[in-house]
Amino acid sequence: MAGKDTNTGAKRAREARAELGLAAEAPVGCVLTLVEDRLGLPVVFAALPDGIAGCCWREGDRVVLWVNGTDAVVRQRFTLAHELGHVRCGHDDHVPVETFETLGGKTTDSREVQANAFAAELLAPPAGVRAAVDGEPTLEDVVRIAAHFGISTIAALFRLNTLRLTGRYATLKREIDEGLQDEVWARLQPEVVDDAIAGLDPAALPRLSPALDGSALAALAAGAVSIAEAATAAGCEPAQLADGAAAIGV
């Protein structure tokens, strides 16, 4: 039975889907377009330190969502949906950075549980997942669901398990752990969602949202200002900014 935080995150996602006019069973094609163009939130893709998937930076009304642009596209989609979840769930500016463990559900922090539930509900809505299942799911079904909703194979399995649509979770999890899904992907070659994230060049990171044009961060990334000048504009200590800039490859 889902807990209070899981229900809260899922409810916020259903509200967001309704606000955006998404059909109950429909996948989200481009998460980046949804977040930046439709919801007006700036996103930065950067080469974040190992083990860091992203973060939600907030200061008052200002919000910037960060995603590790070196991760697989499906992981970046989930990370971005998770960070959006922090915003839509009304979490404050003290949310810690996301690690792979956090996004994998290995957390008891209520904010992270809510954001994970939000991301799962936003990207793989129950009506859509149920419609994709006819009987006991096989590994082939898990792969098809993953491709259709733009999530990882293991995330698709977690979703099936959470929605109580499989009685073979342990078996399917073992098959995925053994890498058997790779052969299934190669054999089925399922059509995947068209997300602009897939077109980002990891060699060209950081990629800043157009909404950040003219900001101190954009000027620093372009080499137009020094660390000291950017720190003055941003209202922080140069050493602090230097550490952060180094972490994202600026």
C-alpha positions as CSV (number, residue, x, y, z in Angstrom):
1,M,0.0,0.0,0.0
2,A,1.4,3.4,-1.0
3,G,2.3,5.7,1.8
4,K,1.3,9.3,2.3
5,D,4.3,10.8,0.6
6,T,4.0,8.5,-2.5
7,N,0.3,9.5,-2.7
8,T,1.2,13.2,-2.4
9,G,3.8,13.1,-5.2
10,A,1.5,11.1,-7.5
11,K,-1.4,13.5,-6.9
12,R,0.8,16.5,-7.7
13,A,1.8,14.8,-11.0
14,R,-1.8,14.1,-11.9
15,E,-2.6,17.7,-11.3
16,A,0.3,18.7,-13.5
17,R,-0.7,16.3,-16.3
18,A,-4.3,17.7,-16.2
19,E,-3.0,21.3,-16.2
20,L,-0.9,20.5,-19.3
21,G,-3.7,18.7,-21.1
22,L,-2.0,15.3,-21.2
23,A,-4.3,12.4,-21.7
24,A,-4.5,10.0,-18.8
25,E,-2.7,7.2,-20.6
26,A,-0.3,9.4,-22.8
27,P,3.5,9.4,-22.4
28,V,5.4,12.6,-22.1
29,G,7.2,13.1,-25.4
30,C,9.7,15.8,-24.6
31,V,10.3,16.5,-20.9
32,L,12.7,19.3,-21.7
33,T,10.0,21.2,-23.8
34,L,7.4,20.6,-21.1
35,V,9.6,22.0,-18.4
36,E,11.2,24.9,-20.2
37,D,8.6,26.0,-22.7
38,R,5.3,25.1,-21.1
39,L,6.1,25.5,-17.5
40,G,8.8,28.3,-17.9
41,L,11.5,26.7,-15.7
42,P,15.1,27.0,-16.7
43,V,17.2,23.8,-17.0
44,V,21.0,23.4,-17.0
45,F,22.6,20.2,-18.3
46,A,26.1,19.9,-17.0
47,A,28.8,17.3,-16.4
48,L,28.1,17.0,-12.7
49,P,30.4,15.1,-10.3
50,D,30.2,11.3,-10.4
51,G,27.2,9.9,-8.5
52,I,25.2,13.2,-8.8
53,A,22.1,13.0,-11.0
54,G,20.9,16.6,-10.6
55,C,19.4,19.1,-8.2
56,C,16.7,21.7,-7.8
57,W,18.2,25.1,-6.9
58,R,15.8,27.6,-5.4
59,E,16.2,31.1,-3.9
60,G,13.0,32.8,-3.2
61,D,10.9,32.7,-6.5
62,R,14.0,31.8,-8.6
63,V,14.3,28.2,-9.7
64,V,16.9,26.4,-11.8
65,L,16.8,22.7,-12.4
66,W,20.1,20.9,-12.9
67,V,20.6,17.6,-14.7
68,N,23.7,15.5,-15.2
69,G,24.1,15.6,-19.0
70,T,26.5,12.7,-19.0
71,D,23.8,10.2,-17.9
72,A,21.8,8.1,-20.2
73,V,18.8,9.9,-21.8
74,V,16.2,7.9,-19.9
75,R,17.9,8.7,-16.6
76,Q,18.1,12.4,-17.5
77,R,14.4,12.4,-18.3
78,F,13.6,10.9,-14.9
79,T,16.0,13.2,-13.1
80,L,14.4,16.3,-14.8
81,A,10.9,15.0,-13.9
82,H,12.1,14.4,-10.3
83,E,13.5,17.9,-10.0
84,L,10.2,19.3,-11.4
85,G,8.5,17.2,-8.7
86,H,10.3,19.2,-6.0
87,V,8.9,22.4,-7.4
88,R,5.4,21.1,-7.9
89,C,5.4,19.6,-4.4
90,G,6.4,22.9,-2.9
91,H,9.7,21.8,-1.4
92,D,11.9,24.5,0.0
93,D,15.4,25.6,-1.0
94,H,17.2,23.1,1.2
95,V,16.6,20.0,-0.9
96,P,19.9,18.1,-1.2
97,V,21.4,17.1,-4.6
98,E,20.1,13.9,-6.1
99,T,22.2,10.8,-6.1
100,F,21.6,7.6,-8.1
101,E,20.5,6.0,-4.8
102,T,17.9,8.7,-4.2
103,L,16.4,8.3,-7.7
104,G,16.5,4.5,-7.2
105,G,14.2,4.8,-4.2
106,K,16.8,4.2,-1.5
107,T,15.7,7.1,0.6
108,T,13.4,7.9,3.5
109,D,13.4,11.6,3.0
110,S,9.8,12.5,2.5
111,R,10.6,15.1,-0.1
112,E,12.6,12.6,-2.2
113,V,9.8,10.0,-1.9
114,Q,7.3,12.6,-3.1
115,A,9.6,13.7,-6.0
116,N,10.2,10.1,-7.1
117,A,6.5,9.4,-7.0
118,F,5.8,12.5,-9.0
119,A,8.3,11.5,-11.7
120,A,7.0,8.0,-12.0
121,E,3.4,9.2,-12.3
122,L,4.2,12.0,-14.7
123,L,6.3,9.8,-17.1
124,A,4.4,6.5,-16.8
125,P,0.8,7.2,-15.8
126,P,-1.1,4.2,-14.4
127,A,-3.8,4.2,-17.2
128,G,-1.1,4.0,-19.8
129,V,0.9,1.3,-18.1
130,R,-2.2,-0.8,-17.5
131,A,-3.2,-0.4,-21.2
132,A,0.2,-1.8,-22.2
133,V,-0.2,-5.0,-20.3
134,D,-2.3,-8.0,-21.3
135,G,-1.7,-10.8,-18.8
136,E,1.5,-11.5,-16.9
137,P,4.3,-9.2,-18.3
138,T,7.3,-10.7,-19.9
139,L,10.7,-9.1,-20.2
140,E,9.6,-8.1,-23.8
141,D,6.7,-6.3,-22.3
142,V,8.9,-4.5,-19.8
143,V,11.1,-3.3,-22.7
144,R,8.2,-2.1,-24.7
145,I,6.8,-0.2,-21.8
146,A,10.2,1.4,-21.1
147,A,10.5,2.5,-24.7
148,H,6.9,3.8,-24.9
149,F,7.2,6.0,-21.8
150,G,10.9,6.9,-22.2
151,I,12.1,5.4,-19.0
152,S,14.7,2.8,-18.2
153,T,13.9,-0.9,-18.2
154,I,14.4,-1.2,-14.4
155,A,12.1,1.9,-13.9
156,A,9.5,0.2,-16.1
157,L,9.7,-2.9,-13.9
158,F,9.4,-0.9,-10.7
159,R,6.3,0.8,-12.1
160,L,4.7,-2.5,-13.0
161,N,5.5,-3.8,-9.5
162,T,4.2,-0.6,-7.8
163,L,0.9,-0.9,-9.8
164,R,0.7,-4.6,-8.9
165,L,0.7,-5.7,-12.5
166,T,3.3,-8.4,-12.1
167,G,3.7,-11.4,-9.9
168,R,7.2,-12.2,-11.4
169,Y,9.1,-9.1,-10.1
170,A,12.0,-11.1,-8.6
171,T,12.4,-13.1,-11.8
172,L,12.3,-10.1,-14.1
173,K,14.6,-8.1,-11.8
174,R,17.1,-11.0,-12.0
175,E,16.9,-11.0,-15.8
176,I,17.5,-7.3,-15.9
177,D,20.4,-7.6,-13.5
178,E,21.9,-10.2,-15.8
179,G,21.6,-7.8,-18.8
180,L,19.1,-9.9,-20.7
181,Q,17.1,-6.8,-21.6
182,D,19.9,-5.7,-24.0
183,E,19.2,-8.6,-26.4
184,V,15.5,-7.9,-26.2
185,W,16.0,-4.2,-27.0
186,A,18.2,-5.2,-30.0
187,R,15.7,-7.7,-31.2
188,L,12.6,-5.6,-30.8
189,Q,14.1,-2.3,-31.7
190,P,11.1,-0.5,-30.2
191,E,10.3,3.1,-31.2
192,V,11.4,5.5,-28.4
193,V,10.0,8.9,-27.4
194,D,11.3,11.9,-29.2
195,D,12.9,14.0,-26.5
196,A,15.2,17.0,-27.2
197,I,17.5,15.7,-24.4
198,A,18.6,13.0,-26.8
199,G,20.0,15.7,-29.2
200,L,22.2,17.3,-26.6
201,D,26.0,16.9,-27.1
202,P,27.8,15.7,-24.0
203,A,30.9,17.3,-25.4
204,A,29.3,20.7,-25.5
205,L,28.2,20.8,-21.8
206,P,27.2,22.9,-20.0
207,R,24.0,23.6,-21.9
208,L,22.1,26.5,-20.3
209,S,18.4,27.2,-20.8
210,P,17.7,30.2,-23.1
211,A,15.9,31.7,-20.1
212,L,19.3,32.2,-18.5
213,D,20.7,34.3,-21.4
214,G,22.3,37.4,-20.0
215,S,22.8,35.8,-16.5
216,A,26.1,35.7,-14.7
217,L,26.1,32.0,-15.1
218,A,25.8,32.3,-18.9
219,A,28.5,34.9,-19.0
220,L,30.8,32.8,-17.0
221,A,30.2,29.7,-19.2
222,A,30.9,31.8,-22.3
223,G,34.1,33.1,-20.8
224,A,32.8,36.7,-21.0
225,V,33.4,37.4,-17.3
226,S,35.8,36.3,-14.6
227,I,34.9,34.2,-11.6
228,A,35.2,37.4,-9.4
229,E,32.9,39.4,-11.7
230,A,30.3,36.6,-11.9
231,A,30.5,36.2,-8.1
232,T,29.8,39.9,-7.6
233,A,26.8,39.7,-10.0
234,A,25.5,36.6,-8.3
235,G,26.0,37.9,-4.8
236,C,28.2,35.0,-3.6
237,E,31.8,34.4,-2.6
238,P,34.3,33.9,-5.5
239,A,35.7,30.7,-3.9
240,Q,32.3,29.3,-3.6
241,L,31.4,30.1,-7.2
242,A,34.8,28.7,-8.4
243,D,34.1,25.4,-6.8
244,G,30.7,25.2,-8.3
245,A,31.9,26.2,-11.8
246,A,34.7,23.6,-11.6
247,A,32.1,20.9,-10.7
248,I,30.1,21.6,-13.9
249,G,33.1,21.9,-16.2
250,V,33.0,25.7,-16.6
